[in-house]
Structure formats: structure tokens, C-alpha cells
Amino acid sequence: MRQRTVYLTLAIVCVLLMGSVVSANTLETDVVVVGAGGGGLSAAIEAADAGASVILLEKMAFAGGSTVVSGGIVHAADTVVQAEAGITDSAEDMYQYRMIFANAQVDAALVKLASQKSADAIDFLIANGVEFLPERLYIAGSEPLPRGHRATDGGGGLVRGLTDSVDANPNITLMLETPATDLIHENGRVVGVTAQDKEGEELEIRAKAVVLATGGFGNSMEMLRRHQPHLAALGDSYYWAGTPGATGDGIIMAQKLGAQTVKMESEGGSLVASAVDEVPARNWMIYVNQQGQRFVNEAAFYSFIISQFNQQPQRLAWAVFDSAMLEELDIDEDVVTELVSDGKLAAGGSVEELAAELGIANPQTLVNTIQRHNTDAANGEDTIFDKDPSLLRPLTEGPFYGVQILNRRSLLTIGGLRINTNAEVLTTTGEVIPGLMAAGETVGGLIGEYYPGSGTAIVDAIVFGRIAGQNAAAAK
């Protein structure tokens, strides 16, 4: 009881500095931002800089969301960092690239705005203490120019800059371990949220506007079963790489008010990975389908690999390697023996025996595939997929091994709430829900079936987080 009293007292004191308190469990502020990832932190900063008082809620014990566990890459064009590196780029080219990559199956207005504002997002992050070195720019997708801006110290460095700004801003109160539980909707508009404090007691927070930035739903098996049953069916093999807090909270709350969702069924944020954590699939192995044939450049951009994997019959494929490669993985011999015994790792004294273990109907096809690969490795040229010659390793030393690869590693979910270019949440009939904005992974419609490049989700979160914060501050 004493801890709860101290916590509520501190919260009330903080809010008194920027808003007002109606009762012990009811707070008032100008803007509530739900979720302290990249989008939510940006929204809070922008709203506070516009003069609004802000309460920033975060369900986890730490700020940063999936941004903090990311590589800290921001996909952007025509930036000061590119200019310093002597790279000429344009927002229009970035927009065209994203539209082509998505086969135009995205909201063009949102993608155009994200592209146009991407350079401003880099400026904003730099102004908030995030460092981007020109020499660390790289090609983050399939585009011809390096648009991947790597923050120093990765996701931690990116989030640290934003949280330092939040902590230093007297207009912002950050409340950790305080999940929002529902939206308050009165007289046709959103006027706040209900939440739970650290002790599980309900809070009511009144505001002129609410920004939902709670992330996606990659860590909700219930939502995956509903929208992406293929991933849910993987069970324990499914691996979520984002924040544990990504359980679709904001999407669910907004749907209660008739909000529209888009792209909820898309797996565009998932990657191909080994089915066995102890034996990672490497790009110097070869990937073969159930016919025993290579089907992709194993070192290609990850979105291209998964697009080719998804086209294989029954989505069956394996990473194949030999004993020399196994030694390079540095796996304990007892672990290998146990994995083979448990049927998690296929092994054969010859390529033909391995083919039989993998269930490949015609073992000679796998033999021919490996023979051609070995010839290419000796000649330093991949005559099928043009893989980097430095990654061409011959498979000559038995036993030979195969580990199944699956579409199992999810970096983000790309489905979410439909918004307009003001970051306002729209209903299923296309009308604005007054007082409700959204940003980050809570939003859908910006990414198609396959991820266009590392840092795309982060730049979208920053751009629309900033817009949401500005418009929330201006709400009447």
C-alpha cells in the first residue's frame, strides 16, 4: 500500500506541473500518448514542443518498444548524412522504389508523405541526440542507393536520444508499467484513456487527444491465430524478435470504436530462418526445395529470399551443408548427435543418404545440385543465382547435413489501423475518429507483402509519430 501511495503521489505531483488532477485516480492533461517506442516518443516530444502537456504511458518497465531491440536503422532519402557522404538522392525516388516494391498495394499518400518527410525525420533524430555517421550508410533493401542510416549504438542509441529528450522535457510525464486498457469515448470523440498503475489500480486520464503507438501484434498468439494462422501454426517454432509488449493493444482498443484495419493478414515482416536454433542457416550454405534444387541466392536481400521460399511447394525447404561447414558453426558434438537422434537435423554419410533423410524423391537431383554448386565454387562464379563468390563454399566433406528452414522469425507485423496523412484514425466507412491519432507499428497500409528495406518501419514510426503529436497538441 505504501508503494502504491508513493507512486500515485509522484504521478500526481508530475501531472500538477503540467496539467491538473481531478481525483486521486483521475488525471488531466492535453495529450495522452500510449506506447513509448519510436513512434510514441516522437509524438510526445512533438506535442510537448508545441506547448501541450503530455502523459506518455508504457506498459513495459522500459521505454523503446521494438525500436530499442532493432538495429537502429532509419530508411531515408535526401538527408544531410547522405549529402555529407557525397550521395545524391531524392524523396521521389524513394517513394517510387517503395511503391514498386509493394506492387502499389499500399496507401500511396502515406508512403509519399513518409518518403518526403524521411529527411526531416533524420534531422529530428539528430536534434534529439542521435548520431548517424556517413560512413555507416548502406543499401538497406534492393534500391540502388544507400538509404539505411545506422544510428550509433543501434536501437539503444536511437531510443536513448529520444528518451533523454523526454526526460528533460517538463511538459512530459512518462509512466512506465502503466498499460492503457481502453479509450474513453464521449459525445462522438476520444477524450482520454483508462489505464492500470503498477499496483493494478485503475487510472482515468482525460485529454483533448490520444495517440496510439502501442506497436503491432507479433507477440499475441491469439491475434496471430486470427490474422496469420500460418505463423501461429508454427507453435514453439515461431520466433518473435520485437518487444514482448507487442500484443495489439492499440488496434484492439480502436476497433471497439469502429476503426478500420488494413494488411492484417500480411506476413511482410517475417523472415526465413532455421527451424533449429542451435544450427543457424548461413548464407554460405545452399537452400534446396523438396525436389533437391536450389531456388534462391542465399545471400540475397531477406525479403527476396522469403518471397522465393513462399513459392516452394508446401513451403518445404532445407539449408544443406557439409562437415566442414558444421565445424565453422562451432556446435558441440554431443548437441549434433542429439539433434540428429531427435530428427531435428538430417544427416547422411553421402549426398544420396542425406536426400533420403530429407524425403527428396529423386536423390540424384540433389547430387546434381551439389555437383554444380561445387563446380561453381571452384570457378568462383555462381552460374545460377550470381551469389557473391566469397560465399561459395564447396560441399565435399561428409557426413552431409540438412536443417529445415521456415518462415518463422517475425521482426514486425505490418497490419494495423488505417490513418490519413494527419495520422488520424479512420473508421470502416472512412470517417475520422475525432481525438484519436496513431503511429508506428499500430498503423497499417505503409508496407506491402514484403519488407522494402531495413529501417522502413522506423522511419514511418518517426514521421507519423511526429505528425500525430503535432496534431494532437492542436486538438480542441
Secondary structure, DSSP 8 states (H G I E B T S, - for coil): -HHHHHHHHHHHHHHHTTSEEEETTEEE-SEEEE--BHHHHHHHHHHHHTT--EEEE-SSSSSBHHHHTS--EEE-SS-HHHHHTT----HHHHHHHHHHHTTT-S-HHHHHHHHHTHHHHHHHHHHTT--B-GGG-B--BSSSS--EEEBTTHHHHHHHHHHHHHHH-TTEEEETT--EEEEEEETTEEEEEEEE-TTS-EEEEE-SEEEE----STT-HHHHHHH-HHHHTTGGG-EE-S-TT-S-HHHHHHHTTTB-EESTT--TTEEEEESSTTS---TTSEEEETTS-B-S-TTS-HHHHHHHHTTSGGG-EEEEEEHHHHHHHT--HHHHHHHHHTTSSEEESSHHHHHHHHT-S-HHHHHHHHHHHHHHHHHT--TTT---GGG-----SSSEEEEEEEEEEES----EE-B-TT-EEEBTTS-EEEEEEE-GGGB-SSS-SS--BTTHHHHHHHHHHHHHHHHHHT--
